[in-house]
Amino acid sequence: MAVGVLLITHPGIGTALLAVAQRLLARLPLKATAFEVPFDADPDALLPAASAALRSVEGDAGVLVLTDLYGATPSNLAARVARLGTPVRRVSGLSLPMLLRVMNYPELGLQDMPAVAAAGARTGVIHDEA
């Protein structure tokens, strides 16, 4: 059973993070895609396309939705997509360390993925004294 990964972000973020992750890992072990929300977009108008993006990565175990900024339009759209019936867990604060951590644990189920994502974000922040 595999979890799918959907990045719902502001323009340029999700696609770039997926491209870097694919370059670093050579192959993404989980089905993943990015859905980028234009700054002036109407969330109601985007709901069908966001739902289609969710379905495109839907795994046997559901979908982990990663957003860049809690409370912003992409995050709010992710909350609406999560109520459409597919098992979904959401995590905000998307970063490259978060995404890589998720991709390094493809065997985990949907219930465990949010903690893995959050741990990737936390351990990816280093305060260097140099």
Summary of the structure (lengths in Angstrom):
residues: 130
radius of gyration: 13.9
end to end distance: 43.9
largest distance: 48.6
contacts: 432
relative contact order: 0.21
helix: 43%
strand: 18%
